[in-house]
Amino acid sequence: MDTKQAIFEHVKTVLVDKFEVPVDDISLEATLYEDLDLDSIDAVDLIITLQDYTKKKIQPESFKQVRTIQNLIDAIQQLLVES
C-alpha cells in the first residue's frame, strides 16, 4: 500500500518531469489549475500517467472534485484502497 507521502513524491516527480512545474510551486495546498497552471488537457495527461502508476482505470468523474495536490493524493489513495 502506497503511503500518502509516497504518492505525493510520485505526483511531484510527474509534475516536474512531464509538466515542467517548478518543484518549489508544488505543495499539498497548491491548486492544479491556478497555482500550477495546468489546463484540462494537462489534467487528462496527468490522469493517464497516474493510471500507469496505480495500474487501475481512473474514471474521470472521480477526479471532477480534485482541485489541489492534497485532493489528488486522496483520490489516488482511495483508488488504491478500493481494489
C-alpha positions in Angstrom: 0.0 0.0 0.0 1.4 3.3 -1.0 1.5 6.0 1.7 0.3 9.5 1.1 4.0 10.6 1.2 5.0 8.1 -1.5 2.1 9.2 -3.7 3.0 12.9 -3.1 6.6 12.2 -4.2 5.4 10.4 -7.3 3.0 13.2 -8.2 5.7 15.8 -7.6 8.1 13.9 -9.9 5.4 13.7 -12.6 4.5 17.4 -12.4 8.2 18.4 -12.6 9.3 16.0 -15.3 6.2 15.9 -17.5 4.6 19.3 -17.0 7.7 21.4 -16.2 6.1 22.7 -12.9 8.8 24.3 -10.7 9.3 22.0 -7.7 9.0 25.0 -5.4 5.4 25.5 -6.5 4.3 22.0 -5.5 2.7 21.8 -2.1 -0.3 19.9 -0.7 -2.3 23.1 -0.8 -1.3 24.1 -4.4 -4.3 24.2 -6.8 -3.7 22.3 -10.1 -5.3 24.9 -12.3 -4.5 28.2 -10.7 -1.2 27.7 -8.8 0.4 25.1 -11.1 -1.1 26.5 -14.3 -2.4 23.1 -15.6 -5.2 23.1 -18.2 -7.8 20.5 -19.0 -5.5 18.7 -21.5 -2.8 18.5 -18.8 -5.3 17.1 -16.4 -6.2 14.3 -18.8 -2.5 13.6 -19.4 -2.0 13.5 -15.6 -4.8 11.0 -15.2 -3.3 8.8 -17.9 0.1 9.0 -16.2 -1.5 8.1 -12.8 -3.3 5.1 -14.3 0.1 3.7 -15.2 1.2 4.3 -11.6 -1.8 2.8 -10.0 -2.4 0.1 -12.6 -6.1 1.0 -12.3 -8.6 2.5 -14.6 -9.4 6.0 -13.4 -12.8 7.3 -14.0 -12.8 11.0 -14.9 -15.8 11.5 -12.7 -13.7 10.6 -9.6 -11.4 13.5 -10.5 -14.0 16.1 -11.0 -13.7 17.4 -7.4 -9.9 17.4 -7.5 -8.6 20.9 -7.1 -5.4 20.6 -5.0 -2.5 18.3 -4.8 -4.0 17.0 -1.5 -7.3 16.2 -3.3 -5.3 14.4 -5.9 -3.3 12.3 -3.4 -6.5 11.5 -1.5 -8.2 10.3 -4.7 -5.3 8.1 -5.7 -5.1 6.6 -2.3 -8.9 5.9 -2.3 -8.5 4.2 -5.7 -5.7 2.0 -4.3 -7.7 1.1 -1.2 -10.8 0.1 -3.2 -9.0 -2.6 -5.1 
